[in-house]
């Protein structure tokens, strides 16, 4: 009997199911943004996944970590293991390499990926990931968000999604990585609290990243070979390229 699971994404191409299933995607960070990444990859049919996160789930993570439960807090489960459980619950035959460690301690699995997605907090780690991806000719998709609060204005939520393709513009070129950002990143989260995150913003950024990854794999839109830089304005609810 024909497998009907992916009928509604058949517009991606006649052989899209096999392309997706044979693609290896790595993602770093299995918390707010990364938990969306793992879930959506498995819904789409990706079966070869490499994931890294050395953090243990905490109560404060439950406001944004997809698949995490109160029981995980009591059991002190690792975020990456929760993400693996989510993936296997949707795609039971997936091959999930889940590493509860920093990727820098064991980078070799990343070098074999076809696409890498970064869901990390620091600019320094973004730079390291982009360097690795470019060295091994791997497209790198970066997502990130922040909240700044300058009285008397309301908090400003913003973020970015960037596709960095070897040989094309990089994150330094578009201004995500700069000496100013690298030296002041610890101050960049403002009065809204330490590294504030909310589930809907993470979901928007992660979904956008997944859409870019699917386009890279299937080429369904005809624009998959171009670098991409999109800005998220959480106050206005928009995702769009920066002004010229």
Backbone bond lengths (Angstrom), bond angles and torsions (degrees), N, CA, C in turn:
res aa  C-N    CA-C-N  psi(-1)  N-CA   C-N-CA  omega(-1)  CA-C   N-CA-C  phi
1 X - - - 1.473 - - 1.526 109.27 -
2 X 1.312 116.22 138.22 1.468 121.10 -179.62 1.525 110.45 -66.43
3 X 1.329 115.19 137.80 1.454 121.12 177.57 1.530 108.92 -76.46
4 X 1.316 116.19 117.69 1.462 120.99 -176.49 1.532 112.98 -96.50
5 X 1.311 117.02 5.03 1.469 119.55 -173.90 1.518 112.21 -56.84
6 X 1.325 117.19 -38.72 1.462 120.72 -171.97 1.526 113.67 -106.65
7 X 1.320 117.01 18.45 1.462 120.40 -178.58 1.525 112.63 -54.84
8 X 1.328 116.65 -40.10 1.460 119.69 -173.40 1.520 113.44 -79.75
9 X 1.323 117.38 -2.78 1.463 119.33 171.89 1.525 110.73 -115.22
10 X 1.336 115.73 23.44 1.462 120.11 -179.73 1.525 112.27 -66.72
11 X 1.347 117.45 -18.61 1.466 120.17 177.52 1.521 111.92 -63.42
12 X 1.337 117.00 -14.82 1.464 120.54 179.44 1.527 112.04 -71.49
13 X 1.339 116.93 -12.24 1.461 120.49 178.70 1.517 111.57 130.53
14 X 1.313 115.83 152.22 1.459 120.29 -176.10 1.525 113.01 -61.03
15 X 1.322 117.47 -33.52 1.458 121.18 -179.33 1.522 112.61 -106.92
16 X 1.331 116.43 18.89 1.465 119.74 -176.50 1.525 112.15 -63.67
17 X 1.330 117.96 -36.38 1.464 120.15 -179.05 1.525 111.26 -59.63
18 X 1.331 116.54 -45.06 1.462 119.70 -178.83 1.525 111.57 -71.22
19 X 1.333 117.12 -36.23 1.469 119.72 176.99 1.522 110.65 -62.73
20 X 1.329 116.25 -45.11 1.461 120.61 179.91 1.529 110.91 -64.01
21 X 1.318 116.85 -45.18 1.462 120.73 -176.85 1.521 112.44 -65.07
22 X 1.341 117.30 -28.15 1.464 120.37 -176.78 1.525 113.57 -94.13
23 X 1.327 117.25 -2.12 1.468 121.68 -178.56 1.525 110.41 -89.00
24 X 1.320 115.92 134.91 1.468 121.12 176.09 1.518 109.41 -98.81
25 X 1.326 116.09 121.10 1.469 121.13 178.81 1.526 109.46 -117.49
26 X 1.312 115.49 131.67 1.450 121.14 175.23 1.515 110.42 -108.22
27 X 1.319 117.08 141.06 1.458 119.42 172.27 1.517 109.79 -134.99
28 X 1.317 114.37 143.49 1.459 122.47 -176.77 1.508 108.21 -113.97
29 X 1.320 115.84 121.30 1.452 122.37 -175.62 1.518 109.26 101.02
30 X 1.325 117.39 112.48 1.467 121.91 -177.54 1.520 111.07 -112.82
31 X 1.332 115.97 23.84 1.459 120.46 179.07 1.507 111.67 -92.69
32 X 1.345 116.77 -125.58 1.455 121.31 -173.55 1.501 114.54 -54.80
33 X 1.335 117.94 -55.75 1.458 120.61 -179.45 1.516 112.26 -80.69
34 X 1.319 117.40 -44.78 1.450 121.69 -176.07 1.509 114.17 -64.30
35 X 1.320 118.03 -31.15 1.469 119.78 179.34 1.521 110.71 -65.54
36 X 1.333 117.65 -34.32 1.472 121.58 173.22 1.532 109.74 -66.58
37 X 1.320 116.57 -41.10 1.461 121.21 -177.92 1.530 110.30 -58.96
38 X 1.329 117.03 -51.98 1.457 120.54 -178.90 1.516 112.32 -59.65
39 X 1.327 116.39 -43.69 1.459 120.53 -179.47 1.531 111.09 -61.70
40 X 1.330 117.08 -48.10 1.448 120.09 -175.65 1.528 112.16 -70.00
41 X 1.327 117.70 -36.08 1.461 120.07 176.12 1.524 110.76 -57.44
42 X 1.320 115.88 -44.19 1.461 119.09 -177.47 1.517 111.95 -69.70
43 X 1.335 118.36 -36.96 1.465 120.42 176.76 1.528 110.61 -61.45
44 X 1.324 117.26 -36.51 1.458 121.67 -176.26 1.523 113.56 -77.78
45 X 1.331 116.97 -17.63 1.459 120.08 179.03 1.510 115.51 108.88
46 X 1.338 118.04 7.83 1.462 120.15 174.20 1.528 108.46 -68.89
47 X 1.320 116.04 130.81 1.458 120.57 -174.89 1.523 113.59 -120.56
48 X 1.325 116.35 -1.68 1.469 120.45 -179.37 1.524 107.36 -124.24
49 X 1.322 115.20 101.27 1.467 121.24 -170.51 1.527 109.57 -128.87
50 X 1.321 115.21 136.05 1.465 122.88 174.89 1.528 107.28 -119.64
51 X 1.323 117.70 125.01 1.469 120.93 -175.64 1.522 110.77 -133.69
52 X 1.339 114.09 142.15 1.465 120.71 179.19 1.527 110.60 -129.03
53 X 1.311 116.44 137.36 1.469 122.57 167.01 1.514 107.22 -173.89
54 X 1.323 117.28 123.51 1.458 120.06 -178.12 1.521 112.92 -93.86
55 X 1.341 117.67 1.83 1.463 120.88 -176.24 1.528 112.25 -82.27
56 X 1.321 114.23 149.50 1.462 122.73 171.94 1.520 108.57 -95.45
57 X 1.319 117.73 140.15 1.455 121.58 -178.76 1.531 110.49 -63.69
58 X 1.324 116.10 140.06 1.460 122.49 177.62 1.517 109.26 -128.41
59 X 1.321 116.03 164.59 1.462 120.27 -176.88 1.523 111.46 -57.84
60 X 1.329 117.05 -37.40 1.466 120.55 -177.91 1.530 112.28 -67.98
61 X 1.347 117.19 -12.98 1.468 120.86 178.94 1.518 112.92 -83.65
62 X 1.329 117.76 -13.87 1.462 120.56 -173.64 1.524 112.87 -69.37
63 X 1.326 118.10 -15.42 1.467 119.47 179.59 1.520 112.24 -75.41
64 X 1.359 118.43 -5.68 1.461 118.88 -172.77 1.525 115.16 -151.53
65 X 1.321 119.78 -8.23 1.456 121.50 -174.78 1.518 110.78 -93.76
66 X 1.316 116.64 109.41 1.454 122.56 -177.82 1.527 109.89 -65.36
67 X 1.330 116.17 131.50 1.462 121.32 177.61 1.507 114.55 91.12
68 X 1.338 118.53 -14.09 1.463 121.06 -179.47 1.526 110.83 -79.34
69 X 1.308 116.51 144.90 1.456 122.51 -179.05 1.524 110.68 -128.16
70 X 1.316 115.57 168.70 1.464 119.72 176.34 1.526 110.94 -63.08
71 X 1.329 116.64 -32.06 1.462 119.75 177.74 1.523 111.63 -62.73
72 X 1.335 117.08 -34.15 1.456 120.34 178.62 1.529 111.62 -63.56
73 X 1.323 115.98 -32.26 1.468 119.67 178.15 1.530 109.55 -64.58
74 X 1.320 115.61 -46.39 1.470 120.32 -179.09 1.528 111.03 -63.73
75 X 1.326 115.89 -36.63 1.462 120.45 -177.74 1.525 112.89 -84.39
76 X 1.340 116.29 -7.78 1.459 122.20 -179.40 1.531 111.32 56.13
77 X 1.328 114.85 46.71 1.454 120.22 -178.90 1.525 111.46 -74.31
78 X 1.308 115.57 153.16 1.449 121.87 176.59 1.530 109.96 -78.84
79 X 1.324 116.30 143.38 1.471 120.55 179.64 1.520 111.77 -58.04
80 X 1.320 116.93 -39.96 1.464 119.44 -176.10 1.528 110.77 -68.61
81 X 1.328 118.08 -31.19 1.453 120.68 177.26 1.526 110.85 -72.10
82 X 1.324 117.02 -33.82 1.462 120.77 175.24 1.517 109.55 -64.78
83 X 1.327 116.72 -42.75 1.459 120.68 178.22 1.527 110.69 -63.19
84 X 1.313 117.40 -41.50 1.465 121.02 177.56 1.521 110.21 -61.06
85 X 1.306 116.92 -42.98 1.469 120.86 178.64 1.522 111.01 -61.02
86 X 1.338 116.01 -41.37 1.468 119.97 178.38 1.524 110.84 -62.11
87 X 1.325 116.11 -46.36 1.462 120.75 -179.60 1.523 110.96 -60.54
88 X 1.314 117.37 -48.68 1.463 121.16 -176.72 1.525 112.07 -69.10
89 X 1.330 117.00 -24.94 1.453 119.72 175.56 1.515 112.23 -68.80
90 X 1.336 115.98 -24.83 1.463 121.60 179.95 1.524 110.97 -99.08
91 X 1.326 116.53 -39.94 1.473 123.22 -175.65 1.524 107.38 -127.26
92 X 1.330 115.37 84.81 1.457 120.90 -169.96 1.512 115.22 -62.25
93 X 1.335 118.22 -25.76 1.461 120.42 -178.54 1.520 112.90 -99.68
94 X 1.326 116.20 16.40 1.466 119.67 178.83 1.524 110.81 -69.31
95 X 1.315 115.24 149.48 1.466 122.19 173.45 1.525 107.01 -101.67
96 X 1.318 116.37 100.09 1.467 121.90 -176.59 1.523 109.11 -108.03
97 X 1.326 115.47 113.88 1.457 120.45 173.27 1.523 107.47 -93.65
98 X 1.319 116.13 103.67 1.463 121.47 -175.54 1.525 108.97 -106.76
99 X 1.326 116.03 118.32 1.454 121.27 -176.54 1.527 110.13 -113.19
100 X 1.314 116.31 113.73 1.464 121.67 178.74 1.527 109.05 -86.40
101 X 1.314 114.11 60.95 1.461 121.17 -178.60 1.521 108.42 -157.40
102 X 1.313 115.72 168.28 1.451 119.87 174.96 1.524 108.65 -70.53
103 X 1.322 116.32 139.52 1.468 119.16 -176.58 1.520 111.99 -62.73
104 X 1.352 116.13 -27.49 1.464 119.54 -179.62 1.533 111.63 -64.58
105 X 1.333 116.42 -23.66 1.467 120.57 179.71 1.523 112.48 -77.76
106 X 1.335 116.41 -17.89 1.467 120.63 -177.57 1.521 108.92 -154.29
107 X 1.327 118.00 69.01 1.472 120.65 -172.88 1.521 115.11 -79.13
108 X 1.334 118.70 -13.83 1.459 120.39 -172.42 1.533 114.06 -55.98
109 X 1.343 120.77 -41.53 1.471 119.10 178.03 1.532 113.00 -59.93
110 X 1.330 117.94 -32.55 1.462 120.81 178.59 1.525 111.50 -66.62
111 X 1.310 116.67 -33.56 1.464 120.66 -177.15 1.529 111.82 -64.95
112 X 1.319 117.16 -19.30 1.464 122.14 -178.55 1.528 112.42 -96.59
113 X 1.322 116.94 1.93 1.462 120.40 -179.13 1.528 111.02 -78.78
114 X 1.316 115.02 153.62 1.462 120.55 174.94 1.522 111.47 -87.50
115 X 1.330 116.55 -27.88 1.469 123.58 178.16 1.524 107.13 -145.15
116 X 1.331 116.22 142.73 1.464 121.38 175.27 1.523 108.40 -121.60
117 X 1.322 116.42 135.74 1.463 121.95 177.17 1.525 108.48 -119.46
118 X 1.317 116.36 124.92 1.457 121.46 -179.71 1.514 111.90 -101.77
119 X 1.331 115.95 125.09 1.471 122.70 176.91 1.526 107.15 -124.52
120 X 1.313 115.69 60.91 1.464 121.74 -172.20 1.526 110.40 -113.39
121 X 1.323 115.01 163.16 1.458 120.67 -175.06 1.521 114.00 -87.07
122 X 1.319 117.23 -36.34 1.461 118.68 -167.64 1.517 112.63 -99.99
123 X 1.327 115.44 149.70 1.455 121.17 174.76 1.524 110.95 -66.85
124 X 1.337 116.53 -34.49 1.462 119.79 -179.79 1.522 110.77 -62.54
125 X 1.322 116.67 -41.33 1.463 118.67 179.92 1.525 111.06 -71.48
126 X 1.323 117.68 -34.86 1.464 120.10 173.42 1.526 110.66 -57.35
127 X 1.304 115.97 -44.81 1.458 120.17 -179.85 1.523 110.76 -61.26
128 X 1.335 117.30 -43.52 1.457 120.81 179.96 1.525 111.48 -63.46
129 X 1.327 116.83 -40.62 1.462 120.40 179.97 1.524 111.54 -66.83
130 X 1.326 116.23 -41.57 1.460 118.53 179.70 1.522 110.68 -65.91
131 X 1.322 117.16 -37.96 1.467 120.33 178.18 1.527 110.20 -61.71
132 X 1.337 116.44 -45.71 1.464 119.35 179.12 1.528 110.96 -62.21
133 X 1.333 116.17 -45.79 1.467 119.83 -177.30 1.520 111.15 -61.96
134 X 1.303 117.08 -42.99 1.462 119.84 -179.06 1.525 111.54 -69.78
135 X 1.292 116.04 -34.36 1.474 119.13 179.30 1.526 110.71 -63.02
136 X 1.337 116.14 -35.03 1.464 120.05 -177.86 1.529 112.11 -106.12
137 X 1.341 116.60 16.76 1.474 123.31 173.39 1.531 111.97 57.58
138 X 1.343 115.41 45.59 1.463 121.57 -178.76 1.527 108.87 -113.77
139 X 1.323 119.26 128.63 1.472 120.20 173.24 1.531 110.17 -59.65
140 X 1.322 115.34 136.29 1.470 121.46 -179.38 1.522 109.27 -120.90
141 X 1.329 116.25 127.35 1.473 122.18 177.17 1.520 108.08 -111.63
142 X 1.320 115.73 124.32 1.465 121.24 -178.03 1.523 110.17 -112.42
143 X 1.332 116.43 136.00 1.462 120.53 171.08 1.518 109.53 -126.86
144 X 1.310 115.78 149.88 1.458 119.88 177.55 1.508 110.92 -168.71
145 X 1.305 115.52 152.16 1.467 120.32 177.82 1.508 109.91 -141.33
146 X 1.325 115.28 161.13 1.456 121.75 177.17 1.520 108.82 -151.27
147 X 1.309 115.22 162.51 1.466 121.93 174.88 1.518 107.40 -129.85
148 X 1.316 115.63 127.07 1.464 120.56 177.95 1.521 109.10 -118.77
149 X 1.306 115.79 143.18 1.463 120.87 -177.89 1.523 108.96 -133.26
150 X 1.315 115.17 111.43 1.464 121.07 178.07 1.523 107.41 -122.24
151 X 1.308 116.56 109.92 1.466 121.69 -179.75 1.525 111.01 -57.95
152 X 1.350 118.53 143.08 1.470 127.18 4.38 1.523 113.22 -95.73
153 X 1.341 117.66 13.92 1.455 121.28 -178.57 1.529 110.81 -74.19
154 X 1.335 117.82 154.78 1.466 120.22 175.26 1.515 110.27 -69.26
155 X 1.325 118.79 162.58 1.464 120.80 177.33 1.521 111.02 -56.45
156 X 1.337 115.86 144.01 1.461 121.72 178.68 1.525 108.56 -111.57
157 X 1.336 115.67 117.52 1.460 120.91 177.74 1.525 109.31 -97.98
158 X 1.312 115.69 128.86 1.461 119.62 -179.30 1.523 109.66 -145.30
159 X 1.308 115.18 166.30 1.456 119.47 179.40 1.509 110.49 -170.13
160 X 1.331 115.35 -175.09 1.455 120.03 -179.22 1.515 110.36 -151.82
161 X 1.329 114.22 155.29 1.465 122.84 168.55 1.520 105.77 -129.84
162 X 1.307 116.31 127.40 1.461 119.99 -176.65 1.520 109.97 -134.62
163 X 1.314 116.13 127.92 1.460 122.15 171.68 1.521 108.15 -99.48
164 X 1.312 115.89 115.80 1.460 122.68 179.05 1.523 108.46 -106.21
165 X 1.324 116.10 111.92 1.461 121.86 -179.16 1.523 108.80 -106.29
166 X 1.341 117.88 129.44 1.471 119.57 178.51 1.524 111.59 -52.92
167 X 1.335 115.41 131.98 1.453 121.15 -178.68 1.514 114.11 92.55
168 X 1.355 117.04 -8.73 1.454 121.06 177.46 1.537 109.03 -118.03
169 X 1.335 116.41 -170.64 1.466 119.67 -174.72 1.526 110.88 -60.25
170 X 1.323 115.18 147.45 1.459 122.02 -176.45 1.524 109.71 -112.25
171 X 1.314 116.06 -179.38 1.466 120.16 -177.44 1.520 112.79 -73.08
172 X 1.318 117.35 -19.69 1.462 120.04 170.71 1.523 109.27 -71.53
173 X 1.322 115.49 -40.99 1.473 120.63 -178.13 1.525 111.85 -59.00
174 X 1.334 117.26 -40.12 1.464 120.22 -176.10 1.526 112.48 -90.18
175 X 1.329 117.34 -5.04 1.456 120.46 174.37 1.510 116.03 96.13
176 X 1.352 118.27 1.26 1.467 119.30 176.67 1.520 109.93 -65.58
177 X 1.320 115.67 -44.24 1.453 121.03 177.74 1.523 109.17 -102.68
178 X 1.315 115.60 122.43 1.460 121.59 176.91 1.520 107.64 -149.23
179 X 1.298 115.67 162.55 1.461 118.63 178.43 1.534 111.21 -60.93
180 X 1.325 115.50 -36.17 1.461 119.24 178.54 1.520 110.94 -63.53
181 X 1.338 116.84 -47.18 1.458 119.82 178.90 1.524 112.28 -63.32
182 X 1.315 115.26 -41.08 1.459 119.42 -178.09 1.520 112.29 -66.85
183 X 1.313 117.43 -32.89 1.461 120.05 -178.15 1.529 113.02 -88.48
184 X 1.339 116.81 -21.44 1.464 119.08 -175.97 1.525 113.87 -114.82
185 X 1.338 117.80 10.18 1.457 119.57 -173.41 1.529 113.14 -59.35
186 X 1.322 117.15 -32.07 1.460 119.42 -179.88 1.521 112.48 -66.58
187 X 1.347 116.56 -19.07 1.466 120.50 -179.06 1.526 112.21 -99.25
188 X 1.309 117.28 -2.31 1.447 120.61 -167.63 1.501 117.23 -82.68
189 X 1.341 118.73 2.34 1.455 120.27 -175.77 1.520 112.85 -99.39
190 X 1.319 117.20 -5.23 1.463 120.99 169.66 1.513 114.41 66.74
191 X 1.326 114.71 -165.05 1.458 121.80 -173.37 1.517 113.37 -82.52
192 X 1.323 117.70 -0.71 1.460 119.48 -179.70 1.519 111.97 -75.53
193 X 1.321 117.40 -7.01 1.454 120.68 178.53 1.514 110.95 121.13
194 X 1.345 115.86 171.11 1.456 120.85 -177.72 1.522 110.32 -72.30
195 X 1.327 115.71 116.68 1.455 122.55 176.30 1.529 112.40 46.85
196 X 1.318 118.44 59.96 1.466 120.85 -177.55 1.524 111.56 -65.47
197 X 1.317 115.98 141.86 1.459 122.87 -178.77 1.519 108.90 -145.11
198 X 1.325 116.26 146.25 1.457 121.18 173.62 1.524 108.58 -137.51
199 X 1.320 115.22 152.06 1.459 120.75 -169.63 1.521 112.38 -65.03
200 X 1.351 118.31 -36.51 1.468 117.46 -174.74 1.521 112.06 -71.80
201 X 1.331 117.38 -38.29 1.466 119.63 178.46 1.522 110.87 -66.40
202 X 1.325 116.54 -43.54 1.456 119.66 176.27 1.520 111.28 -59.64
203 X 1.325 115.97 -39.35 1.453 120.16 179.86 1.518 112.81 -64.13
204 X 1.337 116.35 -41.65 1.469 120.60 178.98 1.528 110.58 -63.11
205 X 1.314 116.77 -47.15 1.455 120.55 -178.40 1.523 111.28 -66.95
206 X 1.337 116.92 -42.76 1.462 120.16 179.69 1.521 111.33 -65.15
207 X 1.335 116.90 -41.82 1.467 120.01 179.39 1.523 111.13 -62.65
208 X 1.323 116.12 -39.39 1.462 119.85 177.99 1.526 110.43 -63.68
209 X 1.330 116.14 -42.25 1.468 120.27 178.11 1.524 111.47 -62.93
210 X 1.324 116.90 -41.36 1.456 120.74 179.44 1.523 110.28 -64.13
211 X 1.331 116.97 -40.78 1.458 120.15 177.51 1.515 112.08 -59.66
212 X 1.336 116.51 -39.77 1.466 120.89 177.63 1.524 110.02 -65.84
213 X 1.333 116.68 -43.04 1.468 120.28 179.92 1.526 111.46 -62.11
214 X 1.327 117.18 -43.29 1.464 120.78 179.21 1.520 110.41 -62.84
215 X 1.320 117.00 -39.04 1.462 120.55 178.30 1.524 110.95 -65.38
216 X 1.330 116.95 -38.94 1.461 119.92 176.49 1.526 111.46 -60.62
217 X 1.319 115.91 -39.35 1.462 120.86 -176.37 1.530 111.93 -76.18
218 X 1.333 116.39 -43.61 1.469 120.18 -172.49 1.522 113.71 -100.50
219 X 1.327 117.57 -26.14 1.458 121.31 -177.12 1.517 113.92 67.26
220 X 1.338 117.07 24.85 1.466 120.03 -171.23 1.525 113.44 -65.16
221 X 1.354 118.04 -29.61 1.465 120.23 -175.96 1.524 113.03 -90.13
222 X 1.327 116.70 -12.85 1.455 119.96 -176.65 1.511 114.24 78.32
223 X 1.346 118.27 9.84 1.465 121.65 -178.19 1.520 112.13 -126.05
224 X 1.319 117.07 21.23 1.460 120.49 -168.24 1.529 114.45 -77.84
225 X 1.321 118.91 -8.96 1.461 120.07 -176.91 1.530 112.41 -99.09
226 X 1.323 117.55 10.38 1.457 121.31 -178.39 1.524 111.24 -104.57
227 X 1.329 116.02 140.38 1.457 119.34 172.40 1.525 109.26 -64.58
228 X 1.326 115.59 151.06 1.462 121.06 -174.76 1.521 108.84 -133.30
229 X 1.319 116.21 138.32 1.465 122.19 173.25 1.516 107.84 -138.86
230 X 1.320 116.55 115.84 1.455 122.53 -177.78 1.522 109.67 -125.18
231 X 1.322 115.65 141.02 1.457 122.00 178.30 1.527 109.85 -107.85
232 X 1.318 115.76 136.43 1.462 122.61 178.61 1.520 109.37 -105.12
233 X 1.318 116.45 126.50 1.466 122.51 173.29 1.519 106.88 -111.06
234 X 1.328 116.10 102.24 1.455 120.65 -176.80 1.515 113.73 -68.85
235 X 1.324 117.80 -25.94 1.464 120.64 178.56 1.521 111.58 -72.87
236 X 1.319 116.38 -34.76 1.465 120.99 -179.97 1.527 112.63 -96.41
237 X 1.339 116.74 -15.74 1.454 120.22 -178.62 1.507 113.44 72.63
238 X 1.339 116.96 39.00 1.468 120.59 -177.49 1.526 111.01 -122.63
239 X 1.331 115.04 149.04 1.450 122.96 170.87 1.525 106.24 -129.94
240 X 1.319 117.40 116.71 1.458 119.88 -174.47 1.524 110.84 -158.10
241 X 1.326 117.13 161.39 1.469 119.55 176.16 1.523 110.39 -63.30
242 X 1.326 116.78 154.70 1.475 119.32 177.01 1.514 110.56 -65.60
243 X 1.326 115.30 157.33 1.457 119.78 176.34 1.526 109.47 -61.88
244 X 1.340 117.36 143.47 1.472 121.18 178.93 1.530 110.91 -57.56
